[in-house]
């Protein structure tokens, strides 16, 4: 057992803060306003040691209905919750709402703490306990241990500590996998230190000196120092309440709702595809364009609802929904959230994010629904393949995959070996692509080239950059080049003189094009080393220009954008230059002009092209072999 964070939940004035003060000796109601009003407004943090010496963190969250969104902020990263119930009152409205929120957020471990027992007679205590048992039946709390305490007198506190210790021993600690991620729930400034942020480290490890980024602003900063439970540390791990002193960040730059992590470890989204569970107590269902409050991480924003596959969701139902957000949120697939009604405000449901960067979906698109079903229920292998199927960028590194499916890189490596062996995944230069996506990109490229060939029958192919642009692939140039290499090796495409075409494509000349070709080649052969310009050859005829372009690399060489030379004479020029330089060590422009009988203008054009093709290189006023 380690890295356990305990939260409190319950109705206002049921004794949460007093209980924590008794357990920890720390008063979590710290602000003047909180003391005057006699209730928690902001999150309070403390810690205490269990009988076995293990130290646990505590988050005291406000119970008043007006401060439910602060309660949501405090629930991120909780391992165990003490559900505090006043023995005089039993379960109250905010008790029930806290239970609903925590259950929807995936909390499974609870201890029910009956407080103020010294003020209740035995008969009322029995009635309250029976009512609690009935109300918790069928919920995740029905088997939770019940401990009776009085925080003022100390009655039952040792029993509570023993119960917490036993419960913590059964909780699996969060593994230190992935990149560090912390939802910021507080930010403040201390003289001589600067800006400090706090939160529970959800995953990964954070070290003094680490470079980190604050999202959604994407502010680059560095960890100056760390504290865990008010002790300076060099490192903090998952599940630990952590205070982080940041460099080069002002208090105005950062606040609750922001996320501290590493580059590209999260997405900043305007839309989310989610699975929602509506509470049976929800007064109304969810229909198209309903406005709701979305609580995710430590932030709350507004969203519009777009049900997928159904007209609307009714109370107690579950289903897929696209949330269109009014502000960007920072999220990852697998993150849990809460939705509350716009007005009057109450919790109506929650769920899990299945796609943190979706496109606008049609409401009844079977492929979208199937994809979401895989992400919700599929095996880890299915989820990995689905992730790669949806990657418009094509090739994905191992770290990206590990981050998005919630596994370590070592675990992902083992899964990838199996998927590659069965032919579901392809490895390319240390990155990975699903076979479905590999074939889909290939089909897209084929479709683009096929259309191009029909429109430009006399062109040998499409320039690579144009193909990349027209295919609308979201990948970098090097990755596109790498994929092209594989498609060329697979004999799906072919490359001719730097242009790409379908493997079976050949330029076919009709009798008119052939006549133009014959005349062009004849003219260039007669011109030798002083070729005419394109304009002289075409006389403004676009069809003749197309024929000239089709011959480039075959029987003509394009020296610049206005001039071509017959390939026979270019090859002769290359051979003559090589022989001359081999014999004499170098060659001047005048030497080359005299050899070819050309003019200075055309001699310069030919030599500059030879330099470009790495036949020769210019050294001051002479040419040497490259």
N, C-alpha and C positions, 0 to 999 in steps of 0.2 A: 504494500500500500504506500502510495506517495502521490504528491501533487493533487490532493483532494481539495475541492472548493465547495463549501456548504452555503446554501442560501436559505433565507427565511421567507415565508409567505404567510399571508393571513390578513384578516380584516383589521381596520384601523383600531387602535387601542386594545388589541388582544395581547400585547405584551412582548412583541418581537424585540424591540430595542432593549428593553429591560432584561430580557433573557440573555441577549448577546453580551450586555455589560456584565452580567453575573458570570457567564462562561469565560469571558476574555479579560474583564477589567477595563475594557475600552468603551467609551461612550460614543456611539455612532451618530446620535443626534447632535451635531456639532455647531450648526449655524444658529445665529441669534433667532432667526425666524422660526426654525424648527423648535427651539426651546420655548419660545413664546406661544406657539400654536400647539405644542405638546404632541407633535407627530412628525414622522420622517417625510421630508420632501425630496431630498436627493439621496443618492446611494451612499450607504455607510459601509466601511470596510474595517475588518478586524481579523484577529487570528487567535488561536489558543492551542495548547498542547493536550493531547489525549493521554490517558493513563499509561499507555505504552511508550510515550515520548514523541510520537509522531505529531508534527505541527500541521494544522489544517487552516485554510483561509475561510473567512466568513463574509458574505455579502448580505447586508441588511437592506431590504428593498421596501419602499413605501407601500402602505396598505390602502391609503385613501383613494377613492375612485378617480379623483382628478389627476393623480400621479401614476396611473397605470403605465403610461409610456416609460416612466423612469423604472418601473418594475420590470418592464420588458428589457430595458438596457441591462439591468442587473442579472437577468436570467441566463445570459450567454455564458457558456462554459461551466455551468453548475453540474456537479456530480451527484450531490445529495441535497435534498430540501427538507427543512424542518417546517412542517405545516403547523403553524401556531394557532390554537383555538382557545378562546377564553371559556373556562369551564362554566361561567355564569350565563353565557349566551349561545354557545354551540356554533355550528356552521352558519355564517352570515353571507350576504351577497358577494362581498369582495373575496371571501374565502373560496367560494365556488368559482369565481372568475380566475383567481390565481391558480386554482387546481386545473381548470381548463387550459389556461395559457401554458403552464408548465408541462402538462400532458401532451399538448400539441407540439411543443418544442422538443419533445422526445425524452424528457426527464422520466426515469423509471424508478428511482430509489427515493423513498420518502420515509420520514419518521413523523408521526403525529404527536405533537406536544400539547397536552392540556395544561394551560397555565392558570394561575390564581386559585389553585385548589384549596388553599387554606381559608378561602372566603366562601366556600360552597359546602352545603351539608351533603351527607351521603346519598339521600334520596334524589336530590337534584343532579348530583354527579351521575347516578345510575341512568337517569332519564336522558341526560346529555350524551352519555356514551352510547346508549341504544340508538338515539337519533343519528349520531355520527356513523355508527355501523350501518344503519339503513341507507344513509345518503351516499356512502362510499361503496356500497355493493355494486359489483359489475365494473368498477373503475380500477385503474392500476394501483390505487391506494387501498384496496379492500384488505390486503394482507399486510399492510404496513404496521410495524410495531407502534403501540400507543404508550406514551410515557407521561405520567402525571407529575407536574412540578409546581413549585411556587418560587418565583425568582427573588422575592423579597426575603423570605425566610431561609431559602436554600433547600427546601424540601424536594427530594427527587432528583436534584442536580447530579449527584454521583451516578445514579441509575441511568440518567440521560447520557452522561459521558461514556459509560460502559456500552450503552446501546449504539451510540455513534461509532465507537471503536469497532464493535462487531460488524456493524453495517459497512464501514469503510473497508474492512478486510475482504469483503465480497465484491467490492467495486473494482473493476479492471482499470488500472490507471491509463491515461492517454499516452499512446506511444509517441516518441519524439521523431515522427516521420514528416517528410515534406518540408516546405519552407515556413519560416515563422509567420504567424498571422495573429493579430490582436485587434479586436474591436475596441476602439477608444470610448470609454464611458465617462472619463473626467479629464480636464486639462486645466492647469494652473501654472502660475509663475512664482518662483522663489528668488529673492534677491541674492545675487552672487551665483546662482545656478542657471537661471533662465527658464525655459518652458519644460514642463513635466506633463506627461500623459500617463494614464493608468488604464488597466483592463486585465482581463484574463487571457493569457497566451493560449490560443486554441490548439496550436500545433507547431511542430518544429522547435528549434532552439534559437535563442537570441543572446548574443554576446556583446560585451563592451567593445566598441570599435566597429561594429557591423554597419555597413551602409544599408539604409532602408528607405522606403518611399511611403509617403502619406497619400492615400487615395481618398476621394476621387481627384483631388487637386494635382496629384502626381508631383508632390514636393519631395525633392531629394534631401535627405538628412542623414545624420549618423548618431549612433547611440554613444552618448558621452559617459553615462553611468547607469547602473541598474540597481533597484532595490526590490527585494522579495521579503514581505513581512517586516518592513522597516530595517532590514539588514542589507548592507552593500554586498552585492554579488557580482561576479564576473560573467555569470551565465544564468539565464532563466529558461525553464523547460515548460512543456505543455501542461496546462492545468494550473499553473501558478499565477496568483495575483501579482502583477508586476507593475512597478513604477519606473518610467523610462525618462531620463533627462536627455533631451535632444539638442543637437547643435544647429545653428542657423535657422531656427524656426521661432516665430513670434507667437504669442498667445492668440493673436488675431488669425493666424494661419490655420489653426487646428482646433478641433472641438469634438464633442460627442457625436457619434455617427460616422466619423472618419475611421479608416482602417490603416493600420501600420503593417507593412509586409515588404516583400521583395518584388523586384520588377516582374511584371506579367504573371504574378501569382494569383491575381483576382481579375475579374472583368468589371468594367464600369458600364452599366446597362440602362437603357430606357425601356426595355421590355423583358419579361420573364415568362417562360412556360413552366407551369407548376402543377402539382397534384394537390388539390384542396380537399380537406375534410371539414364539412360544415357541422357545427354542434347541433344536437337535437334541440337545444334551447334557442337556437337562432330564430328570431321572430319572423323573418322572411328569408326566402331563398336568394340566390344570386342570378341576376339576369343580365343581358347584354347592356353594357355601358353603365352599370351600377358603379357609383363612386365609393371606394372603401379606403380605410386607413391601413397601410402596410407597415408592420413592425418587423424589421429584419436587422440582426446584429444589434447595434446600439442606436439605430436610427428609426425614425418614423416618417413616412411620406404618404402621399395620396396616389391612388391608382384607379384606372377604369378596368372593368371586368369584361373579358371576352370568353364566354364558355366555348369549349371545343368539343364537337361531337354531339352536343345536346343543346336544347333551347335554353334551359336554365337548370341550376342546381337547387334542390329543395333542402330544407332543414334536415340534418341527419345524413345527407347524401355525400358522396365523394366523387370527384371527377377532375378532368383536365381543364385548365383555364390558362389563357394568356392574359397577363397583367400589363396594361399600358400605363407607364409611370409618368407622373407629373414632374418628378425630379429624378436625376440619375441615382442609382444605388450601386454599392460595391458588393459583389456577391460571387459565389461559386456554386457550381452544381452540387447538390446534396445539402446545401444550407437550408435550415428550417426557418419558418416565418409565422407571423400571426396576422390575421386580418380582423379589423374592427369596423363596425358600421360607421358611416359618416356622421349621421345625427338621427336620434340621440346615440351617444357613443357607448357601445358595448361590444365585447368580444363575440364574434360569430363563427370563427373557424381558424384554420391554419393549415400548414402542410409543408411540402418540401419542394425546392427548386430542382427541376429536371433539366432545364436548358437556360443558362444565364445569358445567352446571346442569340436568341432566336430571331428569325425574320418575321414579318407580319404574315401570319398564317390564315389561310381560308378556314372557316369554322368547321367544315366537314371534310377535311383533307385526310383520307385514310392513311396515307404514308406518314403524315405528322403524328397521327394518333398511334400508329404502330411503333414509331420511333420513341415516343414518350412511354409507351408500355414497356419497351425493352429497358429503357433507363430506369423505370420504376421497379420492375420485377426480374429483369434478366440476370444471368450469372455475371460474375466479374469479367469473364471472357466476352460475353455478349455486349456488356457495357463498353469495354475497351474497343471492340470492333465498331460499335455504333459511334463512339467518339471519333474514330478515324474516318468513318464513312461521311461524317458531317464536316470534316475539315476542308474548307475551301482553299486553305493555304497549301494543301497537298501533303507535304512531308512534315512529320511531327517528331521532335526529339523525345527521348525517354523521360526526361524531367517533366516536360509538358504533360505527358500521359499520366505519370505518377501523381502530379498535382491534381489533375482533373478527375481521377477515379479514386483518390484517397488512399493510395498504396505507396509503399516505399519503392525506390528505383530498383532495389534488389528483387522485390516481389514482382514488379512489372517485367523485369528481365526474364524471369522464369515463365511468366505467362506468354510473353512474346515468342520465346523459343518454341513453345507448343503451337502457337497460332501460325508461326512461319512454317513449321513442319507440316501442318495440315493444309497449307496453301491459302489461308485466310488473310494473312498479313504479308507484306513484302518489305524487306529491309533494303534501303538505298543509301549508301554512304553514311551509315550509322544512324539514319533516321528511318521513320516507318510510315507506311501508307497501307490502307486496306486494299485488298484486291478489287473490291467494288469501286472504290474511289479511283484506283489506278485505271480501271477499265472505263469508268465514267469520263475521266479527263481525256483518255484516248479517243472515246467516241465524240467528245466535244471538238477535239482538234480535227478529227476526220471530217466532221460536219462543216467546220469553218473552211477547211481546204477544199472540200468538194464544191462548196458554193463559189469559192474563189476561182477554181478551175473552170467552172461553167461561165463565169463572168469574164475571165481573161484566158481564153483558150490558147493563146500564143505565148503566155508567160510560163517559164519553166517551174515556177513555184512562188511562194510567198516569203518575203524576208522574215527572219526569225522574230524580230521585235514586233513586226506587224501581227504575226500570228499570236504572240503572247498578248498583245493589246486586244485583239479581236476575240480571243477566247475568254477574256474577263476573269482570268484566274488570279486569286489573291496570293501570289507567291513571288518571292524575290527572284531576280534574274538568274543567280547561280543554281537555285533549285529547279527553275524551269529548264535550264540547260541540262541539268542532270537527268531530269525526266525525259527530255527529248532524246538524250543519248540512249536510254533504255528502249524508247519506242523505235528508234532507228535500228537498234540491235535486234529488236523483235520483228523487224522487217514490216512494221506497220506504216512507216514513213520512209522517205528517202531524201537525201540532201544533194543538190546539184548546184555547184558554183555559189554556195552560200544561201541558196533558196530551198525551202522545204515544200515537198509535194507528197501526194499519195503514192504508195509504192508502185502502182500500175499506171500512173499518169505519164503520158508522152505528148509532146507538142505535135499536132497533126496539121499540116498545111493544106488548104484547098488550092485549086489551080491558080487563083488570084494571088494568094499569099506566096505560093511557090514562085510565081513570076517575079513578085517583089523581091523575094529572097535571092533569086538568081541575079537580078539586076544589082542588088546591094553588094553581093559578094564579088561580082564582076567589076564593079566600080572601085571597090576597095583594093582588089588585086592590081588594077591598073594604077591606082594612086600610090602604091607601095608605101613609102615612109612619109608621105605628105597627104594624109587622108582628108577628105572633105568633112565638113561639120554635119551634124544631124540635120540641120536646117537645109543644107544643100542637098542632102540625100532625100529628104521627105517632101520638100516644097510645101510644108504645112499639112501634109496628109497624115492624120493620126493612125490610120491603118498601117502605113509604111513604118511609122515609128514603133508600133507594136511588134512588127516583124523584126526590126533592128534589135529591140529589147530581147526578143526571143532567141536571138543568135548569140547574145553575149555569153561568153564562156564556151561556146561551141565552135563557131568559125570566126567570131570577132572578139576583140578585147576592148573594153571601155576604158579609155585613158582618163577622161574626166566627164562631167555631166553633159558635155556638148560634142564629144569627139570619140569615135571608135576607129580601130585599125584592124585590118585583117589579121587573124591569128598566125597565119604563115609568116608574115613579115615581122610580127612581134617576136615570134620564136627565133627568127633569123637574127633580129637585133640582139636578143639575149645571148645567143651563141657567139655572135661577133664580139660583144662586150666582154664576155668571159674569156674568150681567147686572147683578146688584146690585153686585158688586165693581167692575166696569167703570165703573159710574155713580158709586159712592160712594168708591172707593179701597180700602175694606176692609169686613169684615163680622164682626159679633159672633155668638156662639152664640145670643143672644136674637133678633137679626135673622133668623137662619136658622129658628129655631123659629117665629117669627111668620109667616114666608113660607110654611112648609109646614104649619102647624097641628099640628105634632108635639109630643111631650113632650121635656123636656130630655134624658132618657135616649137616645131614638132619634135626636134631633138630633145628639148627641155621637157616636153610632155611625156615622151617615152621614158626618159631617164627618171623622172619623178615617179612614174608608175613602177619602174623597176626597183626604185628605192622602197616604195610602199610594199612591194611583194618580197622584199628582203633578198633580192638578187644582188643589188649593189647598195653601197652606203656612201653618202657624201662626206668627204673629208676636206674642209676648206673649199677650194675650187676644183677638186678632182673627185673621181669615183674610184672606190676600191670594192672588191668583192665582199659581200656581207659575211 
